[in-house]
Amino acid sequence: MSNFSKLLFAQDKANHIVYGAIIASVCSVVFALHISLIIVLAIALAKELYDKLSKRGTPELLDVLATVFGGLLVVLPMYYSLMVK
């Protein structure tokens, strides 16, 4: 893998982490934290399914994992703060 390819790979995963965090942040205002994570997972899976069916992108399991990781970065500290009280 060339350095350029590695950079694109890293940027793509970083984007997925950010999108997962944004989705979880927005959803956690309206829904319970566990529901927010389920929504993040559903959106990530739907996006990869869209990539596969439309052939406009490359569906990757790592994209789903990166998106969910971004959601966890938001939800876990919120959950912890609720448990400490």
C-alpha positions in Angstrom: 0.0 0.0 0.0 1.5 3.4 -1.0 1.8 6.3 1.4 -1.0 8.1 -0.5 -3.3 5.1 -0.1 -2.5 4.9 3.6 -3.4 8.5 4.0 -6.7 8.1 2.1 -7.5 5.0 4.3 -6.7 7.0 7.5 -8.8 10.0 6.3 -11.8 7.8 5.4 -11.7 6.1 8.8 -11.4 9.4 10.6 -14.4 10.7 8.7 -16.4 7.7 9.8 -15.4 8.3 13.4 -16.5 11.9 13.2 -19.8 11.0 11.6 -20.5 8.4 14.2 -19.8 10.9 17.0 -22.1 13.5 15.4 -24.9 11.0 14.9 -24.6 9.8 18.5 -24.5 13.3 19.8 -27.7 14.3 17.9 -29.5 11.1 18.8 -28.6 11.2 22.5 -30.5 14.5 22.8 -33.7 12.7 21.9 -33.1 9.0 22.6 -31.6 6.9 25.4 -27.9 6.3 25.0 -28.2 2.6 24.0 -30.8 3.5 21.4 -28.4 6.2 20.1 -25.8 3.5 19.6 -28.2 1.3 17.8 -29.1 4.1 15.5 -25.4 4.8 14.8 -24.9 1.1 13.9 -28.1 1.0 11.7 -27.0 4.1 9.8 -23.4 2.8 9.4 -24.8 -0.5 8.0 -27.2 1.2 5.8 -24.4 3.4 4.3 -22.3 0.4 3.6 -25.3 -1.4 2.0 -25.9 1.7 -0.1 -22.2 1.6 -1.2 -22.5 -2.0 -2.2 -25.8 -1.7 -4.1 -25.1 1.6 -5.8 -21.5 0.6 -6.6 -20.6 4.3 -5.8 -18.3 3.3 -2.9 -16.5 0.5 -1.4 -18.4 -1.3 1.4 -16.1 -2.1 4.3 -16.7 -3.6 7.7 -13.9 -1.3 9.0 -16.1 1.7 8.0 -18.9 0.3 10.1 -16.6 -0.3 13.1 -15.1 3.2 12.8 -18.5 4.8 12.7 -19.6 2.8 15.8 -16.3 3.7 17.5 -17.1 7.4 17.0 -20.5 6.8 18.5 -18.9 5.1 21.5 -16.6 8.0 22.0 -19.6 10.2 22.7 -21.9 7.7 24.5 -19.5 6.1 26.9 -18.5 9.3 28.7 -22.2 10.3 28.9 -23.1 6.9 30.3 -20.2 7.0 32.8 -21.3 10.5 34.0 -24.8 9.2 34.6 -23.5 6.2 36.5 -21.2 8.2 38.8 -24.0 10.5 40.1 
